[in-house]
Amino acid sequence: MVGAFLAWMFIGGGKTGDGAKAVLDVVSNAADLEVKNFRYSQVGDPDFQWEVTADRARYMKTNEEVHLEQVVVRLVSKTGRVYHMTGDRGVLDNGTGDMEITGSVVVNSDRGERLETETLRYRAAEKKVRTDDNVEMYRDDMRISGTGMIITLDGNEMVLSSNVKAVISNVSLFY
């Protein structure tokens, strides 16, 4: 799907002349296609709608992957929750819908939650997000850290695998 989209955009997306090339700033390199200021939206999933933007995207036809630089993902859940994720690099698998974001990954929610790690991998078939790296999560008066994490999107569940530490401030349980 991404490959078809990029091909459509490359040939002009219905425009003629040099206008399409100027809008996309397409350059050729080792990739089959390279695009600056990349934007891709996915709205077919009933549970999530997402939009991926990147400073640069390189489509590799042989393995149906889109390699991204300076990635931003905006995700809207079916309940209306909005998540904003950034990372240095990403790979989107056009065949499976899987995605990996690496390098200073930060996820912020519309409710003020923040997650920081080095890698997040989304597996579309499982509807799971995971990492083996250290994770730091913040929300209001709470800080949780650990190593390794699995988020099950269907079950609305998050599990930290090991070395879990939590600090909760302003607790009125004992006073």
Legacy VTK file of the C-alpha trace (Angstrom):
# vtk DataFile Version 3.0
C-alpha trace
ASCII
DATASET POLYDATA
POINTS 175 float
0.000 0.000 0.000
2.777 2.443 0.929
4.688 1.402 -2.208
1.676 2.095 -4.403
1.151 5.428 -2.654
4.790 6.443 -3.140
4.719 5.326 -6.772
1.535 7.349 -7.341
3.104 10.375 -5.708
6.324 9.905 -7.677
4.554 9.930 -11.017
2.708 13.047 -10.041
-0.417 12.038 -8.178
-2.490 13.211 -11.090
-0.422 16.386 -11.664
1.617 17.059 -14.766
4.866 18.863 -15.375
7.499 19.731 -12.781
4.952 20.666 -10.082
4.762 17.174 -8.583
8.531 16.873 -8.369
8.848 20.288 -6.724
6.148 19.489 -4.154
7.730 16.184 -3.144
11.385 17.071 -3.606
12.042 13.529 -4.828
15.668 12.457 -5.114
17.162 9.228 -6.305
19.775 7.279 -4.343
20.338 3.650 -3.314
16.619 3.337 -2.545
14.031 2.613 -5.207
12.400 5.900 -4.280
13.287 8.646 -1.819
10.936 11.379 -0.656
11.536 14.407 1.553
8.759 15.632 3.871
6.969 12.265 3.830
3.364 11.953 5.088
1.279 8.764 5.213
-2.139 8.196 6.834
-3.812 4.908 7.750
-7.526 5.127 8.496
-8.780 1.595 7.675
-8.278 0.127 11.160
-11.449 0.460 13.279
-9.411 0.696 16.518
-6.745 3.230 15.521
-6.132 5.923 12.954
-2.569 7.006 12.501
-0.486 9.392 10.494
3.252 9.035 9.957
5.418 11.956 8.929
9.183 11.991 8.432
11.841 14.344 7.173
12.837 11.684 4.651
11.473 8.314 3.512
13.267 5.732 1.369
11.175 2.973 -0.212
12.996 -0.344 -0.722
10.923 -2.351 -3.211
12.791 -5.659 -2.737
11.711 -6.044 0.902
8.685 -3.686 0.786
10.065 -1.445 3.522
9.936 2.306 3.979
12.942 3.603 5.931
12.197 6.855 7.747
14.318 9.616 9.272
13.104 11.961 12.055
9.789 10.178 12.468
6.589 11.560 13.987
3.536 9.335 14.496
0.128 10.666 15.537
-2.198 7.920 16.721
-5.895 8.346 17.556
-7.680 5.470 19.312
-11.333 4.573 18.773
-12.069 6.181 22.165
-10.551 9.456 20.968
-7.279 9.242 22.916
-4.419 10.922 21.040
-0.783 9.790 21.199
2.160 11.621 19.679
5.351 9.582 19.124
8.747 10.773 17.891
11.973 8.944 17.086
15.185 9.362 15.135
14.531 6.525 12.669
11.806 4.127 11.654
11.011 1.210 9.385
7.503 0.576 8.075
6.892 -2.874 6.563
4.480 -2.346 3.682
3.581 -6.048 3.515
2.699 -6.662 7.180
1.930 -3.187 8.523
4.595 -3.673 11.202
6.609 -0.656 12.284
9.748 -0.046 14.323
10.813 3.332 15.702
14.344 3.712 17.102
16.538 6.380 18.647
15.321 8.593 21.493
11.713 7.403 21.216
9.213 9.566 23.133
5.452 9.007 23.341
3.173 11.699 24.804
-0.556 11.272 25.368
-3.338 13.826 25.422
-3.726 13.099 29.165
-0.178 14.112 30.035
1.429 10.659 30.128
4.953 10.352 28.745
6.969 7.248 27.807
10.674 7.259 26.866
12.728 4.381 25.441
15.195 3.655 22.639
13.073 1.281 20.514
9.392 0.519 20.006
8.205 -2.271 17.701
4.577 -2.573 16.599
3.353 -5.922 15.241
0.108 -5.395 13.353
-1.046 -9.037 13.374
-0.685 -9.225 17.180
-1.717 -5.616 17.839
1.185 -5.407 20.291
3.866 -2.827 20.942
7.062 -3.993 22.605
10.615 -3.127 23.515
13.496 -4.929 25.203
15.086 -1.613 26.199
14.804 0.472 29.358
11.499 2.305 29.704
10.658 5.446 31.696
7.032 6.500 32.146
5.737 9.674 33.749
2.282 10.878 34.711
1.464 13.691 37.124
2.912 12.485 40.464
4.044 9.066 39.233
7.244 7.743 37.690
7.650 4.099 36.617
10.749 2.554 35.083
11.680 -0.923 33.969
13.404 -3.015 31.343
11.334 -4.532 28.557
7.680 -3.782 27.919
4.717 -5.252 26.074
1.556 -3.279 25.380
-1.428 -5.299 24.191
-3.643 -2.863 22.325
-6.677 -5.180 22.173
-6.506 -5.896 25.908
-5.556 -2.358 26.921
-2.738 -3.812 29.035
0.894 -2.894 29.621
3.459 -5.200 31.243
6.989 -4.193 32.249
9.249 -7.254 32.119
11.943 -6.654 34.741
13.735 -4.207 37.050
10.470 -2.398 37.714
10.598 0.638 40.000
7.766 3.020 40.808
7.668 6.321 42.639
4.252 7.745 43.466
4.056 11.149 45.150
1.225 12.725 47.128
-0.218 9.399 48.270
-2.843 9.802 51.002
-3.172 6.102 51.795
-1.436 6.337 55.197
-2.425 9.799 56.375
LINES 1 176
175 0 1 2 3 4 5 6 7 8 9 10 11 12 13 14 15 16 17 18 19 20 21 22 23 24 25 26 27 28 29 30 31 32 33 34 35 36 37 38 39 40 41 42 43 44 45 46 47 48 49 50 51 52 53 54 55 56 57 58 59 60 61 62 63 64 65 66 67 68 69 70 71 72 73 74 75 76 77 78 79 80 81 82 83 84 85 86 87 88 89 90 91 92 93 94 95 96 97 98 99 100 101 102 103 104 105 106 107 108 109 110 111 112 113 114 115 116 117 118 119 120 121 122 123 124 125 126 127 128 129 130 131 132 133 134 135 136 137 138 139 140 141 142 143 144 145 146 147 148 149 150 151 152 153 154 155 156 157 158 159 160 161 162 163 164 165 166 167 168 169 170 171 172 173 174
